[in-house]
Amino acid sequence: MTSDLKSRDSKLKNERGAALIIVLWIFIFLFVIAFDFSASVREEGLATHRYAQEAEGYYLALAGFQQGLYELMKQSTQTGQVAAGQGSDLFEGDWKKGNLGSGVYEVRFIDESGKFNLNRVDENILRNIFTHLAIDERLVNVLTDSIMDWRDDDDLHRLNGAESDYYRTLSPPYTAKNGPFDSVEDLLWVRGVTPELFYGGEGRVGLREIFTVDSPAGGNLRTMTPEVCVALVGATLQKCQEFIGQRAKLSEKTLADLLRLLGIRDDSLVRRQVMFANPTVITIEARGHQAESRSERQVRGVVRLMGGERGFELLRWLDRDIIRTEQGGVADG
């Protein structure tokens, strides 16, 4: 009798222990589900918040673009052209800030003629540009020959260049354009041009900063950026930034004045690479964000001013431009 009672008591304890384990497993299972659900809800909430901030940044960037376009059109209507040379002007490279409600937008202007036209620059100048950018000599030869091969109308490749027979071996395969570049971004298809080389970063000037396809000429010394200055004369970025600052202080600018600021005495080669004119094809870059937000959007448009009351023509629009980060890298804007 005692043995049976002990057996039943032991069996009951075992059943209670098994039930407790089952209950514990159920609690753990429910806890995992609840935690996963709360994490999912939190992530969706953050994503919604980020999307809202990005949308606000985008429309603030659009507002900045429209404000920049208004400034250009106002000056063009009043004077018949956008002048560059009355001391502080639109093309000194600084971002001009504005506020809209609790949002912030910034806008800057880049004269496309201040860059080198990718379809018109000759082989020697192209080679000088890459050399001044401190690119390895072997890569200079590859870049120069490959760009010349890309835009010529035949399939005969230069010593260090590339034509369709090379590009067909890549994954995915494609063919050389054998014609003019349609956009600066087409450089990314050319042999030797990497994203790091194209976008720049970590103190290196990006090719996108110094080339254009949207201007009939290039190398406008009145409006060129520090990055283009580096490519033109091989000076340091700091020296070229100082040149831009000194250029802004001149009430009147002449080619001789600007060459003197750069410290150039034997200017025969430089004179063949530069022009001296008022801007007509202009890039407007604009970015926006809420005052307390770190989520920023950037847009970019290239416009050709028709002069006076004739308005403008939008040549190119980039709805999500690349943003340069504080660390020198790039981010999708």
N, C-alpha and C positions, 0 to 999 in steps of 0.2 A: 504493500500500500504506500509506504513512504517512498519507495523507488518510483512508483507511478507518478506520485505528486511531484517529485523532483524532475522527472522526465517532462511532465507537462509544463512545469515552471520554466525549465530550460528552453523548451520549444517556444513558449510564449515570449521569452526574452529575445530569442533569435528572430521571431517574427516582428517584434517591436523594433529591433535593431535594423532589420531590412527595411521596414517602413520608414524609419528615420533617415536612412541613407537615400531612399527613393525621394522623400520630401526634400532633402538637402539638394539632390541633383535637380529636382524641379525648380527649386529656388535659384540655383546657379544658372540653369537654362533660361529662366525668366529674366534674371539679372543681365545676362549676356544680350538677350533680345532687347531689353529696355535700354541698355548702354549703346548698343548698335543703332537703335532707332533714334536716341537722343543725339548721337554723333552725326547721324545722317541729317537730322533736322537742323542741327547747328551748321553743318557744312552747306546745306541748301540755303540757309539764312544768310551765311557769309557770302555765298555766290550771288544771291539776289542783291545784297548790299553792294558788292563789287560791281555788278552789272549796272546798278543804278548810278554809282559814282562814275563809272566809265561813260555812261550815256550823258551824264551831266557835263563831264569833261569834254566830250565830243562836241556838244552844242556850244559850250564856251569857246572851244577852238574855232568853230565856225563863226561865232560872233567876232573873235579876234581877226579872222581872215577878212570878214566883211568890213571891219573897221580899218584894216590895213588897205584894202582896196579903195575905200572911201578916201583915205589920205592920199593915195596915188592919184586918183581921179581928180581930186580937188586941186592938187598941184598941177596936174596936166592940163586941166581946163583953164586955170588961171594964167599959165605961162606958155601953153602950147607944147610943153615937154616937161619931163621930170628931170630937174637939174641935180647935178652932183658937184658941189663945189662951193657952196655958201657956208663955209665953216661946218658946223654940225648939221649933217643931213641924214637922209633915210638909210644910207648904205654904209654906215660905219660899223655894222655888225652886232650892235647891242640889241637885246630883246627889249621891246617897249611894252610896259605892263599896263593893264587896265583892269577895272573891276566891274562886275555885273552882278548885282545883288550880293550874295555871299560867295560868289565865284570869282576866280581870277583867270584872266587870259593874258597871253604874251604873244607878240608878233614881231617878226623881223623881216627885212627885205634883202634880197640877194640879186644883184644885177647879173644876169646870165652872160652878158658880154664881158664880165669880170673873170670868167672862166675860159678855159681853152676848148674850142669847138672840136669835138672828137672826130668829126668827119672832114675837117679842114686842116688840122694840124699836120705839118709834114714830118717825115721820118726823123730828121735830125733834132727838131724841137721835141718830139715825142721821147727820143732817147735822153735828151737833156733833162726833161721833166722827171723821168724815172731815176736818173742818176742823182738829181738834186733831192729826191725823196729818200736817199740813202738805201736804195734797193740793191741787193747783190747783183754784181755785173752780169752773171750768167742769166739771172732772171730778167734783168733789163733787156737783154737780147731776145729772150723768149717773148716777153710782153710786147716789145716794139714790133718784131716780125709777125707775131700772131695777130696783132691789131691791124697791121697793114694787110695781111692775108685775108682777114675777116671782111674788110671793106672793099677789097679790089674785086674785079669781076671775072677772075679766072680761078682755076683749080691748081695752079702751080704754087707750091708753098716755098717760102724763103728758107734759108739755112736753118733758122731757129723757130720758124713759124709753124702753122698748122692749117690744113684744109680739111675738107669733108672726110678724106680717108682716115684722118686721125680721130675726128669727132664721132665717126661711126663705130669706133672700137670702145667707146665709153658706154656706161649704163646709167640712164637710157641713151641710146644712140641718137644723134641728130646731125644736121649738115651745117656747114658754114654759110653765113648770110650771102657772101659775095656781093655786098652792096652796103650802102650807108647804114650806120647804126640808127635804129628807130628811137632808142632811149638810152640813157646812161646805164640803166640796169642791164642792158644787153651785154655789157662788159663781163658780167658773171658767166656768160657762155664761152668766153674766150679762154684759150689755153693760158695757164699761168695765173689767172685772176681768181684768187680765193675770196671768200666772204670777209676774212680779216683784212686783206689788202684793199678790198672795195669799200668797206665801211670804216676802216681805221680803228683806232682805239689804243690805249696804253701809250700815248704820246706819238703815235704814228698817224700821219695825215691820210685820210681815206680818198680813194680815187673818185668817189662820188662828189667830193667837195671841190674838185679842181677841173672836172670835165663837164661839158654840156653838149646837147645836140639842138638846143632851142634858140641859138643866137647865130646870126649870119657871120659874125666875126668873134674874136675873143681876145682876152688879155687886156681888158680895159683897166689901166693903171689907176684911174680915178676911183674905181669902185671895187677892185679885187679884194678878196678876203685874205686874212693872214695865211690860210692854207695854200691859196693860189700863189701868194708871194713866195712861200717856201719853195714851191715847185718851179717858180720862175727864176729865182736868183740863187737858190741853194742856201739861203740864210736860215738861222734857227727860227723856230716858231715864236720865241720870245722877241727876237729882233723885229720880226715881221709884225707882231702885235704892237710894238713900240712905233713902227712906221705908220700903222693905221691910226694910232693915237695922235701922232704928229700931223698926219695928213688931215685929220679932222679939225685941227686948229687953224689951218690955212684958210683965209677968207677967199683967196683966189688960187686956183691950182693950175699949173702948167706942167707939161711933160718934163721939162728941165728941172723944175722944182721937186717933183716927185722922185726923179732919178737921183737927185742930190740927197734927198732924205734917205734913200736906200744906200747911199755911199758908193754909187756906181759912177765911175769916171769914164772908163772905156765902154760906152753904152751901145756900140754898133750892133752887137748880138741881141741885146735886150730890146733895142728899138725895133728890130725885125719881128719881135714876138708880141709887142704890145700895141694897143690902140688908145685913143684919147677921145672919148665921146660921152654924150649923155645917154642914160639907159633908156631902152625901149622894150626889151624883153626882161621881165622881172619875176622872180620867184617870191611868193609870199608864204612864209612858214608861220603857222600859228599853233599854239598849244593851250590847253585849258584844264583846270581842275578846281574843285571846291576848296575853299580856304583851309579846311582842316583835313583834307584828303590827300593821300599819297598816290592815288590813282590818276594818271594823267593821260590825255589823248593829244595827238598831234596830227595836223593835216598840212598839205602842201599843194599849192596851185601855181602854175606858170601862166602869166598873162602877157599879151603883147598890147601895148598902148598904141591906139590908132592916131592919137593926137587931137587936141582941142575937144570939140563936142562929139567926135566920132566914137568915143568910148573905148572899149577894150575887147580883145578876143581871148578866150580861155584856151590855151594850147594844151595844157596837161593838168590832170587832177589826181592826187594821191590821197585817198580817203583815210588811210592808216599809215602814217609816215613813221620812219625809224627814229627813235628817241635815243640820243646819246646819254649814257648814265654817268653819274659822278665818278665811277671807277674807271671811266674811259671805254667801257664796253657799249653795246647797243642793245636796245629793247624795242619790241614791236609796239608802236604807238597808235 
